[in-house]
Amino acid sequence: MTDHTDLLHRLPTPRCAYLYDTRTLHQRATTLRAALPTGTTLLYAMKANGHPDVVRTLATLCDGVEVASGGELRLALQAGARRIAFGGPAKTDTELAAAITAGAQLNVESPHELRRLAALGYRGDICLRINRTTTAPAGSHTMTGTPTPFGIDETQLPTVLADLPDGLRVTGFHLHAVSNNLDGPAHAAFLTEAITWAQQTARTYALNLHVVNAGGGLGVDYLTDTSIDLTPLSSVHIPDNLELILEPGRYLTADAGTYATEVLDLKTTHGRTFAVLRGGTHHFRLPAAWGYSHPFTVLPIDDWPHPYPRLEITDTHIDAVGELCTPRDVLTRNQHVTRLRTGDLLLFARAGAYGWDISHHDFLRHDPPTFLTL
């Protein structure tokens, strides 16, 4: 934390910042590349973190970028992404037209979207996103094998292919099934089964299959420092005529981000002690959205320039809460601190994925954090 500490000390008070470390992005991308079987294409799922510095770095380190909106598409183009895949269930005509112009790979979510593409004059290759009937691996979110708005129900595939608009060629399937899977062997088995299913389905319907897109889902554990074991992925066999696409986001970016926020107040009410922060869930929503307590470390700040006394607590458990006018603005409950003072910083690691990007920034209109890139 040497570089981070130096940067944080130089911030104006009250301190509140996101720090993104591009060196960690390099390390995670390199580690993942080394674990993937030959024939894998690696696309960064920008929804995890759309900070321009993060996107530019990963657009270089990966084979391309996966986007799910027109805004993400523009950012991917600005970052110089060599390849772009466009997915998501609610593409507008304007977004579809922009994706066509950009030469993006189109992951089509419904029969209606197929007809809209044809009406826009598109003629070319597409991937169909399929909501499989099989159960997905365990994770934080299940995308297939259950009612969701994502993809085409597998049982409807024969009708969809029979009514395929002229000029559209199905050359691949998008089979993203789960988010934040921590079971490496289970994920390897999922990839193998996805390839097998895609090949069998292509043979059944006489499709010229080139692409199997298995999406993301490579997980990290927010309560420890562990991540999914990538070792089993190398055992996945990719046939010579196929390209396997993976679209991780969280695995690449989570460890590259730290959320740092200053303690503004310390108070005890009804037997619970609270550290009230300059920040909260409007900056870092993930703990509240998922219902867990995100671990933190304390960065002591010895300087105290104020005329009023400095508050201090020792050897106790605290709830770390934000500045919003709601009791749900909680980042951590019941974490022990040896010593904590007003003016100290709490550092929340693994905040580089689905942190700022999914948060309700405008609630109460507090100033945003400072963004720092190493």
SULSUL-V960962 format. One record per backbone hydrogen bond with DSSP energy under -1.0 kcal/mol. NH is the residue of the N-H (numbers start at 1). CO is the residue of the C=O. If there is no record, write none. Layout:
# SULSUL-V960962
nh = [NH/NH]
co = [CO/CO]
This chain:
# SULSUL-V960962
nh = [5/6/7/8/9/11/17/18/19/20/21/25/26/27/28/29/30/31/32/33/34/40/41/43/44/45/46/46/48/49/55/56/57/58/59/60/61/62/63/65/66/67/73/74/75/76/77/78/79/80/81/85/86/87/96/97/98/99/100/101/102/103/104/105/107/108/114/115/116/117/118/119/120/121/122/124/126/127/128/129/130/131/132/140/143/145/152/154/156/157/160/161/162/163/164/168/169/171/173/174/175/179/181/187/188/189/190/191/192/193/194/195/196/197/198/199/200/201/202/203/204/205/207/209/210/211/212/213/214/219/221/228/233/234/235/236/242/243/244/245/246/247/253/254/256/257/258/259/260/261/262/263/264/265/267/269/272/274/275/276/277/278/279/283/284/289/290/291/292/294/297/299/313/315/316/318/319/320/321/322/323/326/329/330/331/332/335/337/340/342/343/344/345/346/347/348/351/352/354/359/361/363/365/370/372/374]
co = [1/2/3/4/5/8/260/370/258/372/256/21/22/23/24/25/26/27/28/29/30/37/244/246/64/248/44/66/45/46/51/52/53/54/55/56/57/58/42/83/44/85/69/70/71/72/73/74/75/77/76/65/105/67/92/93/94/95/96/97/98/100/99/84/86/127/110/111/112/113/114/115/116/118/117/167/169/106/172/108/174/152/130/179/177/132/129/131/153/154/156/157/158/159/161/165/124/126/211/128/213/141/217/183/184/185/186/187/188/189/190/191/192/193/194/195/196/197/198/199/200/201/202/207/171/171/243/173/245/181/226/219/230/231/232/233/239/210/39/212/41/215/249/250/253/254/19/348/17/346/15/344/276/276/274/272/269/267/319/265/321/262/277/280/280/285/286/287/287/331/347/345/340/338/337/335/273/332/275/329/279/324/326/328/320/320/318/316/313/311/263/341/299/261/297/259/257/254/48/356/359/360/362/16/18/20]
